[in-house]
Amino acid sequence: MSIASIQKVRIAAAHDGAAELIVSIVYENGAVSEITLDGHAGALLMESCAAHDPEDLVGQPWTVVKQALTAAYNRYNK
């Protein structure tokens, strides 16, 4: 069984001008969805994958995105 993975990553500006990562996830059936990560979540994702550039994230499993989003959200619940 294969797992969904990061297909493409691009940098975009949020409404306040801060950088965000737009991550495209490709699923086993070929479907693609995009997930927006704010600066904090994006930094956590880059760090957890030891990525130096957004392109370094391509091929990583979708679970690393989920973990970054969870950690970014939970920073407010401490």
Secondary structure as UniProt FT lines:
FT   STRAND          5..13
FT   TURN            15..16
FT   STRAND          19..26
FT   TURN            28..29
FT   STRAND          32..37
FT   HELIX           39..48
FT   TURN            49..50
FT   HELIX           54..57
FT   TURN            58..59
FT   HELIX           63..74
FT   HELIX           75..77
//
